Amino acid sequence: MQSLYKRQAIFWISLALFLAWDFTSSVPVDLRNEPPLIAAGSGQATSGGHCSMAK
């Protein structure tokens, strides 16, 4: 049982360290410049998508 708790602790500490490193080393996300996740019916043209889409 002790080994299981050690492995779980190592996992969670590693995950927390990775997330902290990623947060500090990444450029901030500009939410105003991001495309909407769902633009259905909004009148905005889609960018990207399937290669057979009409341009």
LINSUL-V35411 format. One record per residue. N is the residue number from 1. PHI is phi in whole degrees, 0 to 359 (999 if undefined). PSI is psi in whole degrees, -180 to 180 (999 if undefined). OMEGA is omega in radians with two decimals (NA if undefined). Layout:
{{N & PHI & PSI & OMEGA} {N & PHI & PSI & OMEGA}}
This chain:
{{1 & 999 & -37 & -3.11} {2 & 299 & -38 & -3.14} {3 & 295 & -38 & 3.13} {4 & 297 & -44 & 3.14} {5 & 294 & -37 & 3.10} {6 & 295 & -45 & 3.13} {7 & 295 & -39 & 3.10} {8 & 295 & -42 & 3.13} {9 & 295 & -43 & 3.11} {10 & 298 & -42 & 3.12} {11 & 300 & -51 & -3.07} {12 & 292 & -37 & 3.10} {13 & 293 & -41 & 3.10} {14 & 296 & -42 & 3.12} {15 & 296 & -44 & 3.13} {16 & 296 & -41 & 3.11} {17 & 295 & -41 & 3.11} {18 & 297 & -45 & 3.13} {19 & 295 & -39 & 3.10} {20 & 295 & -44 & 3.11} {21 & 297 & -45 & -3.12} {22 & 297 & -42 & -3.13} {23 & 296 & -40 & -3.10} {24 & 280 & -27 & -3.06} {25 & 263 & -12 & -3.12} {26 & 271 & 151 & 3.04} {27 & 286 & 147 & -3.12} {28 & 295 & 148 & 3.12} {29 & 277 & 128 & 3.09} {30 & 271 & 100 & -3.06} {31 & 294 & -25 & -3.13} {32 & 283 & -19 & -3.11} {33 & 259 & -5 & -3.12} {34 & 280 & 143 & 3.06} {35 & 289 & 152 & 3.12} {36 & 293 & 148 & 3.12} {37 & 294 & -44 & 3.13} {38 & 234 & 116 & -3.10} {39 & 245 & 21 & -3.08} {40 & 294 & 122 & 3.08} {41 & 79 & 7 & -3.10} {42 & 271 & -11 & -3.11} {43 & 88 & -6 & 3.12} {44 & 278 & 139 & 3.09} {45 & 285 & 143 & 3.11} {46 & 281 & 149 & 3.05} {47 & 235 & 129 & -3.09} {48 & 89 & -164 & -3.14} {49 & 107 & -154 & -3.06} {50 & 287 & 148 & -3.05} {51 & 290 & -17 & -3.12} {52 & 267 & 6 & 3.12} {53 & 292 & 145 & 3.09} {54 & 292 & 143 & -3.11} {55 & 274 & 999 & NA}}
